[in-house]
Amino acid sequence: MAYAAPPNPHGGGYNPNGSAFVPFNSQPPYQQAHGGGFVPGNTPYSTRPVLTQGSPAHGGGFNPTSNSPFVIQPVFAQPQLFAASTPAYKPQLHSSVQGTTNSYPHSAQYTPKPNPLAQLCSCLLEEISSHEKPQTLYFPLELKGYRHWFDPYTSWKWESPTAYRKPGLGYQKLAKHRHLDVFEREWVGDYDDRYISSWDGKVSKLVVQAVDDIYDNHFTSTYRRTFIRNIAPLYLRLANWPFNHVDPNKNDGKPTSEDMPMLCLKWFITSLAITFVISSPSPATLPPRNGGCYDPVPYHYYGYPKVARNTMELDNPRSRSDANPVAERILRPRYLCFLREQGEPALIMNVEEWITQYKAQRNLSYIFIAYTAEQFQSSDDYMALHQMADAAARNAGVMAYWVGCSCMPEPDQLQEDVYRICDVIRGAHSLAIAVGQPPNDRQDISTADLMLQQWGRRVWTFPEVLLAPAGKDIKIYMRGSDLAQPLHVPKNQFAAKVWKEDAHIARQLIDHYEGNLILSQLELVTLALECLHKRETHQYLRGDHSYALMGLVRIRPKIDPTDTAFQAFARLSLANGSEQLLERLICVLPKTPNQPWHSMDDAYGAKLWDILPQDVGIAGVGTDDSIILDGCRAANVRWKSFTPVANTRRPSWRRAIAETMLRLGSIVFLVGIFLAALPTNFGAPGLSIVQVIGVIIIVYSIILMFLSPWLLRMLYLGKFWDQQCWLFGFEGYMPLETIETQIFGGKLNRLRWTPYASPLSRHHRNEHNECVADDPTTDPQVKALVEKCKYAGPGEQRLFTLVDTGNMTATLFLAARPPTCFLMAGSEGGMKRIIGCSYDWTTATMYRETVLRMETKFEDMMLRVGRVKIGFKREQHPVAPLTHVGEAAGMRME
């Protein structure tokens, strides 16, 4: 039609075969050696040259250049900066992986004698947990910890964490920004990375703890980093120290004869240290924080929406219709081309005037002529188009036809007429499509099928077919052919014949309008939006795709030229209800980082109707591409450090006795020495009764001293029946045992990897038909991703780990920025969907960085937050080396 234009390819080009996950069952078995052949310079995740190691690749022949689960843009920074600091990845595989049964050359000829101390140590290791032991090898990751204090690049501040490293990049200082916190305290400063503190509600500078490989590389970060600190109780670290040299992959994790000399020496030193400093150890339990709940998010949004659910919330209250004005439907076209005598051109006339003049309202019937401007451009083309339309109307037995090039003559009404075409086609007798060979035919479009397929690629032609009268064939008129014998295409076969790329989806929409398969409002909007964005258009307004969709729904908001594509769709969704479509859409995790907002492709494979909003509702649409969501549960993430976790354990006699013996150990020893040193009565030979008692007490104290590491572990270890809920975060990856060591003091099997909380989660079925979570890095692709993400630049996907002490799980995930909080907004597949958001304090907007899945049982441990402004994608602020722009400055206004 006349309002169409030459194609401008856009959107919809996502090829799901280009970045798909490879199922874990299709990967090499994780018992096999893998990962050693990783060459950073050849991965699909990086385009920079990287210095490679001289040693040959090994480890199962893994080639990370195929089937990568993510495609990430090249890193922002100079390649040579990263190459020099790239660590050599050399996994040390234990011999048991290679099929051998012993770790030492002569172990087959040597049978060690039973050792009481070894048996005791084995018992201590076995009683830590009754959970199933992990099936993957554990290679201890030794962190530098507080040794980073002595790094030349370490900076200091008064607040925790006191030691940190400045970023290598800073944001350009384009303007001063203002923020108002929940207590109405004002902050003014330069753009930088900040978060809302759960402690005082202030907007504070973001500091992220990171593994050593990432902490030592500051070139690509815009936020401060700090090293990972071990916050486990000192006494428990002392008790675990004798065992930290024992290889957990040898002898089922039990000490071997080669380990015993060092274990005995360390046990002796530990026994002395514990005995003389533990007369009053710190309590094994801590008071809960926030009643045991996750840290709240003290957030308040003070701004106005562009479109509000309730008109009272607008800056200038007005009627509901004015808040989101609705376009009125037209009952008949404004203009039609009326047939005259055979051979005479049609009369283009205002319909109301024609009715007044000829008094023939009841007999007014017309056909709709669909065409594309790609095939009809010149005046000769339009003359041929009218001849085809005239023939189509006479063949249909009607008195008029509607064609876009002639029936929208008023320039001041053109915009409204374009978006009212859906009403015209609804009232038509039938649909006829006029096709012809394009004037500039570079693709050899010479057959009717090819011409029709070219016509079907236009965005505005899609609703014309859907809204065509049900039960009637669509007639195709080809320029230069016999107009008395048009091609008939049944409407229910049109998708298979013309829309081959998305025929299965388009057929569902046709069946809906034919009355054969009725879709819900949510399904209709979702499927139609997907099809429309795969079609071409010459953009007239940014919201053209949403305005094309508007013709398919009942209520149509008026066109707002200032709308972005998202705002136009959001207003349409608000006007029609759409079964909480926006509330569901924000819970979708995009498959790729650059996936547009209108794509419903979910990284977890769920459909939009599978996601159920969790007691939340849209309060309005933001002035940018954002929504204002009410009713979310929220929890802050602690990025700066771990902290001791309060817990509840069942009282036991063993633990009570162990605590009493430890607290009295040094006192009893001193009492024994005092009694043994008392002089005998009247110079009698031999020891007195008191001295004998003293000697017995000393012997008892020595035995107690020897058992003190075991008693201390008994005091601090055990199962948690309840614990303080925390969300800890750090950048990078650590083995689960290392995470436990940093938080709880040892490898205790308290934490588990989540089996399906993230696209990077992995799991398998064991011999008991149980789901067992795997370390994500047992998948070679995830292992390669871990190495690649160590050098990610601004705006690229980084790798983070979330430790949830409520569920006692750890989750590996990708995000462009560390999410400072998680919002629980929906549920799907028996789990909650939590949206990880970074905070843009300059606009008070939470931006979706990732979406994870969380078990439902700790839902009530997240407190509700008020209305939250949530954006779908955060734009990258311009950056430059920190030495050029300097650190961001700001001040609190009184």
Secondary structure as the mmCIF struct_conf table of DSSP 4:
data_model
#
loop_
_struct_conf.conf_type_id
_struct_conf.id
_struct_conf.beg_label_comp_id
_struct_conf.beg_label_asym_id
_struct_conf.beg_label_seq_id
_struct_conf.end_label_comp_id
_struct_conf.end_label_asym_id
_struct_conf.end_label_seq_id
TURN_TY1_P TURN_TY1_P1 ALA A 2 TYR A 3
BEND BEND1 PRO A 6 PRO A 6
BEND BEND2 GLY A 11 GLY A 11
TURN_TY1_P TURN_TY1_P2 PRO A 16 ASN A 17
BEND BEND3 GLY A 18 SER A 19
HELX_LH_PP_P HELX_LH_PP_P1 ALA A 20 PRO A 23
HELX_RH_3T_P HELX_RH_3T_P1 PHE A 24 SER A 26
BEND BEND4 GLN A 27 GLN A 27
HELX_LH_PP_P HELX_LH_PP_P2 PRO A 28 PRO A 29
TURN_TY1_P TURN_TY1_P3 TYR A 30 GLN A 31
BEND BEND5 GLN A 32 GLN A 32
BEND BEND6 GLY A 35 GLY A 35
TURN_TY1_P TURN_TY1_P4 GLY A 36 GLY A 37
HELX_RH_3T_P HELX_RH_3T_P2 PRO A 40 ASN A 42
BEND BEND7 THR A 43 THR A 43
TURN_TY1_P TURN_TY1_P5 PRO A 44 TYR A 45
BEND BEND8 ARG A 48 ARG A 48
HELX_LH_PP_P HELX_LH_PP_P3 LEU A 51 GLN A 53
BEND BEND9 GLY A 54 SER A 55
HELX_LH_PP_P HELX_LH_PP_P4 PRO A 56 ALA A 57
BEND BEND10 GLY A 59 GLY A 59
TURN_TY1_P TURN_TY1_P6 GLY A 60 GLY A 61
TURN_TY1_P TURN_TY1_P7 PRO A 64 THR A 65
BEND BEND11 SER A 66 ASN A 67
BEND BEND12 PRO A 69 PRO A 69
HELX_LH_PP_P HELX_LH_PP_P5 GLN A 73 VAL A 75
BEND BEND13 PHE A 76 ALA A 77
HELX_RH_AL_P HELX_RH_AL_P1 PRO A 79 ALA A 83
TURN_TY1_P TURN_TY1_P8 ALA A 84 SER A 85
HELX_LH_PP_P HELX_LH_PP_P6 THR A 86 ALA A 88
HELX_RH_3T_P HELX_RH_3T_P3 SER A 95 GLN A 98
TURN_TY1_P TURN_TY1_P9 GLY A 99 GLY A 99
BEND BEND14 THR A 101 THR A 101
BEND BEND15 SER A 103 TYR A 104
TURN_TY1_P TURN_TY1_P10 PRO A 105 GLN A 109
HELX_LH_PP_P HELX_LH_PP_P7 PRO A 112 PRO A 114
HELX_RH_AL_P HELX_RH_AL_P2 PRO A 116 GLU A 126
TURN_TY1_P TURN_TY1_P11 GLU A 127 GLU A 127
BEND BEND16 ILE A 128 ILE A 128
BEND BEND17 HIS A 131 HIS A 131
HELX_LH_PP_P HELX_LH_PP_P8 GLU A 132 PRO A 134
BEND BEND18 GLN A 135 THR A 136
HELX_RH_3T_P HELX_RH_3T_P4 GLY A 145 PHE A 150
TURN_TY1_P TURN_TY1_P12 PRO A 152 TYR A 153
STRN STRN1 SER A 155 TRP A 156
BEND BEND19 TRP A 158 PRO A 161
STRN STRN2 ALA A 163 TYR A 164
STRN STRN3 ARG A 165 ARG A 165
BEND BEND20 GLY A 168 GLY A 168
STRN STRN4 LEU A 169 TYR A 171
STRN STRN5 HIS A 177 LEU A 180
TURN_TY1_P TURN_TY1_P13 VAL A 182 PHE A 183
STRN STRN6 GLU A 186 GLY A 189
STRN STRN7 ARG A 194 ILE A 196
TURN_TY1_P TURN_TY1_P14 SER A 198 ASP A 200
STRN STRN8 VAL A 203 LYS A 205
STRN STRN9 VAL A 207 ALA A 210
HELX_RH_AL_P HELX_RH_AL_P3 ASP A 212 TYR A 215
TURN_TY1_P TURN_TY1_P15 ASP A 216 ASP A 216
TURN_TY1_P TURN_TY1_P16 PHE A 219 THR A 220
BEND BEND21 THR A 222 TYR A 223
STRN STRN10 ARG A 224 PHE A 227
BEND BEND22 ALA A 232 ALA A 232
HELX_RH_AL_P HELX_RH_AL_P4 LEU A 234 ASN A 240
HELX_RH_3T_P HELX_RH_3T_P5 TRP A 241 PHE A 243
TURN_TY1_P TURN_TY1_P17 ASN A 244 HIS A 245
BEND BEND23 VAL A 246 VAL A 246
TURN_TY1_P TURN_TY1_P18 PRO A 248 ASN A 249
BEND BEND24 LYS A 250 LYS A 250
HELX_RH_3T_P HELX_RH_3T_P6 ASN A 251 GLY A 253
TURN_TY1_P TURN_TY1_P19 SER A 257 ASP A 259
HELX_RH_AL_P HELX_RH_AL_P5 MET A 260 VAL A 277
BEND BEND25 SER A 279 SER A 280
HELX_LH_PP_P HELX_LH_PP_P9 PRO A 281 PRO A 283
BEND BEND26 ALA A 284 THR A 285
BEND BEND27 ARG A 289 ARG A 289
HELX_RH_3T_P HELX_RH_3T_P7 ASN A 290 GLY A 292
HELX_LH_PP_P HELX_LH_PP_P10 CYS A 293 PRO A 296
BEND BEND28 LYS A 306 LYS A 306
STRN STRN11 VAL A 307 ALA A 308
BEND BEND29 ARG A 309 ASN A 310
HELX_RH_3T_P HELX_RH_3T_P8 THR A 311 GLU A 313
BEND BEND30 LEU A 314 ASN A 316
HELX_RH_AL_P HELX_RH_AL_P6 ARG A 320 ALA A 323
BEND BEND31 ASN A 324 ASN A 324
STRN STRN12 VAL A 326 VAL A 326
HELX_LH_PP_P HELX_LH_PP_P11 ALA A 327 ILE A 330
BEND BEND32 LEU A 331 ARG A 332
BEND BEND33 ARG A 334 ARG A 334
STRN STRN13 TYR A 335 PHE A 338
BEND BEND34 GLU A 341 GLU A 341
TURN_TY1_P TURN_TY1_P20 GLN A 342 GLY A 343
BEND BEND35 GLU A 344 GLU A 344
HELX_LH_PP_P HELX_LH_PP_P12 PRO A 345 ALA A 346
STRN STRN14 LEU A 347 ASN A 350
HELX_RH_AL_P HELX_RH_AL_P7 VAL A 351 TYR A 358
BEND BEND36 GLN A 361 GLN A 361
TURN_TY1_P TURN_TY1_P21 ARG A 362 ASN A 363
STRN STRN15 TYR A 366 ALA A 370
TURN_TY1_P TURN_TY1_P22 ALA A 373 GLN A 375
BEND BEND37 SER A 378 SER A 378
HELX_RH_AL_P HELX_RH_AL_P8 SER A 379 ALA A 396
TURN_TY1_P TURN_TY1_P23 GLY A 397 GLY A 397
BEND BEND38 MET A 399 MET A 399
STRN STRN16 ALA A 400 VAL A 403
TURN_TY1_P TURN_TY1_P24 GLY A 404 SER A 406
BEND BEND39 CYS A 407 CYS A 407
HELX_RH_3T_P HELX_RH_3T_P9 PRO A 411 GLN A 413
HELX_RH_AL_P HELX_RH_AL_P9 LEU A 414 VAL A 418
TURN_TY1_P TURN_TY1_P25 TYR A 419 ARG A 420
HELX_RH_AL_P HELX_RH_AL_P10 ILE A 421 ARG A 426
TURN_TY1_P TURN_TY1_P26 GLY A 427 GLY A 427
BEND BEND40 HIS A 429 HIS A 429
STRN STRN17 LEU A 431 VAL A 435
TURN_TY1_P TURN_TY1_P27 PRO A 439 ASN A 440
BEND BEND41 ARG A 442 GLN A 443
BEND BEND42 THR A 447 THR A 447
HELX_RH_AL_P HELX_RH_AL_P11 ALA A 448 GLY A 456
TURN_TY1_P TURN_TY1_P28 ARG A 457 ARG A 457
STRN STRN18 ARG A 458 ARG A 458
TURN_TY1_P TURN_TY1_P29 VAL A 459 TRP A 460
HELX_RH_AL_P HELX_RH_AL_P12 THR A 461 LEU A 466
TURN_TY1_P TURN_TY1_P30 LEU A 467 LEU A 467
BEND BEND43 ALA A 468 ALA A 468
HELX_LH_PP_P HELX_LH_PP_P13 PRO A 469 PRO A 469
TURN_TY1_P TURN_TY1_P31 ALA A 470 GLY A 471
HELX_LH_PP_P HELX_LH_PP_P14 ASP A 473 ASP A 473
STRN STRN19 ILE A 474 MET A 478
TURN_TY1_P TURN_TY1_P32 ARG A 479 GLY A 480
BEND BEND44 SER A 481 SER A 481
TURN_TY1_P TURN_TY1_P33 LEU A 483 ALA A 484
BEND BEND45 GLN A 485 GLN A 485
HELX_LH_PP_P HELX_LH_PP_P15 PRO A 486 PRO A 486
STRN STRN20 LEU A 487 VAL A 489
HELX_RH_3T_P HELX_RH_3T_P10 LYS A 491 GLN A 493
HELX_RH_AL_P HELX_RH_AL_P13 PHE A 494 LYS A 497
TURN_TY1_P TURN_TY1_P34 VAL A 498 VAL A 498
TURN_TY1_P TURN_TY1_P35 GLU A 501 ASP A 502
HELX_RH_AL_P HELX_RH_AL_P14 ALA A 503 GLU A 514
TURN_TY1_P TURN_TY1_P36 GLY A 515 GLY A 515
BEND BEND46 ASN A 516 LEU A 517
HELX_LH_PP_P HELX_LH_PP_P16 ILE A 518 SER A 520
HELX_RH_AL_P HELX_RH_AL_P15 GLN A 521 LEU A 532
TURN_TY1_P TURN_TY1_P37 HIS A 533 LYS A 534
BEND BEND47 ARG A 535 ARG A 535
STRN STRN21 GLU A 536 GLU A 536
BEND BEND48 TYR A 540 LEU A 541
TURN_TY1_P TURN_TY1_P38 ARG A 542 GLY A 543
HELX_RH_AL_P HELX_RH_AL_P16 ASP A 544 MET A 550
TURN_TY1_P TURN_TY1_P39 GLY A 551 LEU A 552
BEND BEND49 VAL A 553 ARG A 554
STRN STRN22 PRO A 557 PRO A 557
HELX_LH_PP_P HELX_LH_PP_P17 LYS A 558 ILE A 559
TURN_TY1_P TURN_TY1_P40 PRO A 561 THR A 562
HELX_RH_AL_P HELX_RH_AL_P17 ALA A 565 ASN A 576
TURN_TY1_P TURN_TY1_P41 SER A 578 GLN A 580
HELX_RH_AL_P HELX_RH_AL_P18 LEU A 581 LEU A 585
TURN_TY1_P TURN_TY1_P42 ILE A 586 CYS A 587
STRN STRN23 PRO A 590 PRO A 590
BEND BEND50 LYS A 591 THR A 592
TURN_TY1_P TURN_TY1_P43 PRO A 593 ASN A 594
TURN_TY1_P TURN_TY1_P44 TRP A 597 HIS A 598
STRN STRN24 ASP A 602 ASP A 602
TURN_TY1_P TURN_TY1_P45 ALA A 603 TYR A 604
HELX_RH_3T_P HELX_RH_3T_P11 LEU A 608 ASP A 610
STRN STRN25 LEU A 612 PRO A 613
BEND BEND51 ASP A 615 ASP A 615
STRN STRN26 GLY A 617 VAL A 621
BEND BEND52 THR A 623 ASP A 625
STRN STRN27 SER A 626 ASP A 630
BEND BEND53 GLY A 631 GLY A 631
STRN STRN28 ARG A 633 ASN A 636
STRN STRN29 ARG A 638 ARG A 638
BEND BEND54 LYS A 640 LYS A 640
STRN STRN30 ASN A 647 THR A 648
HELX_RH_AL_P HELX_RH_AL_P19 TRP A 653 ALA A 677
BEND BEND55 LEU A 678 LEU A 678
HELX_LH_PP_P HELX_LH_PP_P18 PRO A 679 THR A 680
HELX_RH_3T_P HELX_RH_3T_P12 ASN A 681 GLY A 683
BEND BEND56 PRO A 685 GLY A 686
HELX_RH_AL_P HELX_RH_AL_P20 ILE A 689 TYR A 716
BEND BEND57 GLY A 718 GLY A 718
BEND BEND58 TRP A 721 TRP A 721
STRN STRN31 ASP A 722 GLN A 723
STRN STRN32 LEU A 727 GLU A 731
BEND BEND59 GLY A 732 GLY A 732
HELX_RH_AL_P HELX_RH_AL_P21 LEU A 736 PHE A 744
BEND BEND60 GLY A 745 GLY A 746
BEND BEND61 ASN A 749 ASN A 749
STRN STRN33 ARG A 752 TRP A 753
BEND BEND62 PRO A 755 SER A 758
TURN_TY1_P TURN_TY1_P46 PRO A 759 LEU A 760
STRN STRN34 ARG A 762 ARG A 765
TURN_TY1_P TURN_TY1_P47 GLU A 767 HIS A 768
BEND BEND63 ASN A 769 ASN A 769
STRN STRN35 CYS A 771 ASP A 774
HELX_RH_3T_P HELX_RH_3T_P13 PRO A 776 THR A 778
BEND BEND64 ASP A 779 ASP A 779
HELX_RH_AL_P HELX_RH_AL_P22 PRO A 780 LYS A 788
HELX_RH_3T_P HELX_RH_3T_P14 CYS A 789 TYR A 791
TURN_TY1_P TURN_TY1_P48 PRO A 794 GLY A 795
BEND BEND65 GLU A 796 GLU A 796
STRN STRN36 ARG A 798 ASP A 804
TURN_TY1_P TURN_TY1_P49 THR A 805 MET A 808
STRN STRN37 THR A 809 ALA A 815
BEND BEND66 ALA A 816 ARG A 817
BEND BEND67 THR A 820 THR A 820
STRN STRN38 CYS A 821 GLU A 828
TURN_TY1_P TURN_TY1_P50 GLY A 829 GLY A 830
STRN STRN39 MET A 831 ASP A 840
TURN_TY1_P TURN_TY1_P51 TRP A 841 ALA A 844
STRN STRN40 THR A 845 MET A 854
HELX_RH_3T_P HELX_RH_3T_P15 THR A 856 MET A 861
BEND BEND68 MET A 862 MET A 862
STRN STRN41 LEU A 863 ARG A 864
STRN STRN42 VAL A 868 GLY A 871
BEND BEND69 PHE A 872 PHE A 872
HELX_LH_PP_P HELX_LH_PP_P19 ARG A 874 PRO A 878
STRN STRN43 VAL A 879 PRO A 881
HELX_RH_AL_P HELX_RH_AL_P23 LEU A 882 VAL A 885
STRN STRN44 GLY A 890 MET A 893
#
